[in-house]
Amino acid sequence: MNDQPTTPFDSIESAHEYVRLLTEAISEAMGEIEEDIREASANGAARRLEALQLAAFKLQKLRGHMTGSGRILNDLRTLRRLLLGERLVSQRL
């Protein structure tokens, strides 16, 4: 059986990288939403402001989930290294 990853999500490292990139994209989107919130507030667009505030809230929740997922992936990577003895091998090199 082939132990090599065949897709970008077959390894903990690639999943961690994906989560990191997604977290960056979420942060960028939050910045854009914050600008839109300031604009809607200045223009007195109450309904748009409420929708943007809800979007900002949902993005904050998503960012929190991605941060937690990144930590879990770090833990899994550490556990895998401990279980497979990767740390001992890397220290010998």
C-alpha angles and dihedrals in degrees: 000000000000114000094189118108112257098186133035090256100052094095135054090233094056091046089050091051090050091051090048092052092046090051090053091051091049091052091051091050090049090054091052092047091051090055090049090049091055091048094048091047092051091048094048093239097154099175093047089046091055092049091049092048090052090049090050090051092050091048090051090052091048092049089052091052092049091049089052091047090052090053092049090050090051090052092049091049090052092047092049091052091050094047095046095040093240092144093057092049093048092049091054092054 
